C-alpha cells in the first residue's frame, strides 16, 4: 500500500517539478522584456496586483515551488525505501556541515521571514558520516522547518551546533526559542500521522520518517522541550569507518 501511494504521489510531483523548471526558465527570458515595457509605460496589474511591486515575488514563487517538489520527492523516496525493506543504499560519504548548508539553502527564505536568524557554532573538522546524503539533508530540512514553525515571534532565534558527543559520534543540535510542546505531544511526536499542525496542512509523517532515517544510519534522535521555552533536538551519527 505504501509503495502504491508513493508512486501515485511521485508521478504528478515529477510532472510539477519538470514543468516548474521550464516555466521558471521561460519567466527569466520574458522578465527583461516586461521590465523594458514597464520603463516605457505605466505600471500594470498581474493577477490583480501591481507588477512593479510584485515582480520579485513571482521569482520567489518559482523557487519555493521547486523546493516543495524536492521535499515531496524526499518523502516519497523514503517511503519507497521502507516499503522495499532496506534496499536504500547508504554508501555516500556525507560531510555534515555541507549537508547543513544544503538544507539551509532550501529553508533559508522561511528562516529570514519568521525568525531573528540562526545562530551557528560548528566544528569544521568533523569526520564524515557513511549513509545517504539526500536522506541526511531531509532530516535537517525537517528539523529546521519544525524549529521555524515553532517560533511565535520574529524576534526569536534558532541555534545550531555541531560537534562530538561523549562517545565520539557526530552530534547535531537544533534548538529554538519557540512555543515548546506538552508532555503528551512530546510522547507522540514521532508517531506516524500525529501532528500539532493539522490546520496548516501537517500530516504527521515528517518526524516519523526522520526517526527511521536516523535509525537506518545507526544514529539517535532525542527531543527535550518545555512549553513556552522552546525545543531542543539532538541527532547523533557514528562517524564513517
N, C-alpha and C positions, 0 to 999 in steps of 0.2 A: 504493500500500500504506500509506504514511504517513497519507494523508488518511482512508483507511478505518479504520485503527486509532484515529486521533484521534477520529473520530465515534463509534466503538464505546465509547471511554472517556468521551467527553463526555456521552452520553445518561444513563448511570446516575449520573454525577457531578452532573448538573443536578438529577436527582431527589433525591439525597442533600442537595444544597445547599438546595433548596426545603423538604424535609422537616425538616432540622435547624433552619431558621429558624422554622418553625411550632412544632416541639417545644420550642425554647428559649423562645418566647413563651408557650407553654402552661405550661411549668415556672415561669416568672416569675409567672404567675397563680395557680398551685397552691401555690407555695412558702409564701406568707404563711399559708395555711390549715393547711398541715402544721406550720409553726412554732407556730401557736396550739395545735394539738393536742399538740405536744411540751411546751409550757409546762404543760399541764394533766395530762399523763400521763408515764409513764416513757419513757425512750429506747427505740428500737426498731431493728430491722435492716432495711437496704435492700440487696438483693443480697449478703446475708451479712455486711455491715459496719454499724457503728453510724451511724445517720443524723446525730446531733449532731456527730460528728467528721468527717463527710464531705460535709456539705451544700455547702460551698464548692467541693469537688472536682467535684460534679455540674455546677455552673455553669461551671467551668473546662473540663470535657469538651465542653460545648456550644460554647464559644468556640474550643477547639482543633480541633474537627471542622469548624467553619465556616472557620477559617483553612486547614485542609488542603484543603478543596474549592476554595478560592480558588487555592492553589498548583497544584493539578491543572489547574484551568482555564487558568492562565497557561501551563503547559507545553503543554497541548492547543492553545491559541491560537497558540503559537509554531510548533508542528509543522505546523499548518494553514497558517500564513503561509509557511513554507518550501516546503510542497507546492504552494502556488499561485504559486511563483516570484516573490516580491517584491510581492505585492498588498497587504501590510500597510502602512497609511498611517503616515507618520512626520511628522505635521503638528502635534503638540502642542507647546506652549511649556512646557518642563519646568524647574521650579525644583529644582536638585539637592538642596538642603538639605531641601526639603519632601518630595522623594521618599525621602530618607534617613529622615525622621521617620515616613513612612507604612510603610516597610519595618521599622523598629524596633518599630512598634506590633504588627506581625504576629509578630515573633520575640522580643519582649520577655520573655515568660514563660520561654523556654528560656535566654535570657541570664542572667536572675536566678538560675535554678536551677543552672546549670553553670559560672558564672564569677564572678569578684570584681567584675565590672562592665565597662562600656565607657568608655574614656577618649576624649573627643572634643575636637578642635581644628578648628573650622570657620570658613571665611571666609564671613561673612554678606553679602558684596557681589559674589558671583559672578554672571556673566551666565547667562541661561537656555540650555538645550540645545533644539535642534529635533529632535523624534522622537516616539516612542510612550511615553506616561507609564507605562502598565502594564508594558511590557517593561523599561524602566529600573528600575522598582521590583522586577521579577522578578530582575534581575541582582543587585540589592542584597540582596534576601532570600536568594538563594543564597549570596552571599559571606559574609553574617553567619551563616547556618546552618552553612556549612562551617567557619568560624572557631570557632564554638561547639563543633562536634563534634570538632574537633582538640584541644581542651583536655583535659588529663589530670588536672586537679585544680581544685576550686572556688576556689582561691586565685589562679589565673591570670586574666589580663585580655585584653581585646581593645581595640585602639587604632584610632580612626577619624580621618582627616584629610582636609579638602577645601581646595583652593587652585588655583593656576595653575601649569602646568609652564613650562619654558623657552620653549616655542613659543606660550604664551598659551592653551593648551587647558585645559579644566576637568578637574582630576585628583582622583580619589577614591582614598584609600589605606586599606586594611583590613589590619591586622597582628594576629596572635595570638601568644600565648606557648605554643602547644601542641606537639604531637609532631613537627611538620615532616614532610618527605617525603624519600624516597630519590631519587637521580638518575633511576632508571627510572620511578618514579611521576611525577616532575615532567615527564619527557619525554612521558608518555602521558596526562597529566591531562585534556586536552581531546579525547581520542579517544573517539568515541561508544561507550558500553557498557563503558568501562574504569572500574572503581571499586575503591576500597580498603575499601568499606563494604558488600560483598555480604551479609555475615552479619547486618547490621542493616537490610537492605531497600534498600540503594542499587542503582540500575540503571545509573549511569554516563552519564546524559543531561544532568544539570544544568549542568555547566560547558561541555559541547558546545553546548547551546542558548544559554547566556550568551555564549560566544565569538561565535556567529553574530549574536546581537543587537547586540553591541558593534560588529562589523564592519559590520552594516547601518546603524549610526549613524555610520559613518566614524571610529570610535574604535579604541583599542588596549587590550589587557589583557595584563599582564605579571606573572608569578609569580616570586618568589625565595624560597628555603627552605633550611633546614638541619635535619637530623634532630635532634630533641631541643631545638631552639631556636625553633621556630615558622615561620610562613609569612607573607609579605607579598604583597598583591595590589594592583597599581596599575592603575586604569582611567581612561583619558583620553577626553574627548569634545570635539570642536570646539564653540565657542560658536555660538549661533544668529546668523544674519546677516539 
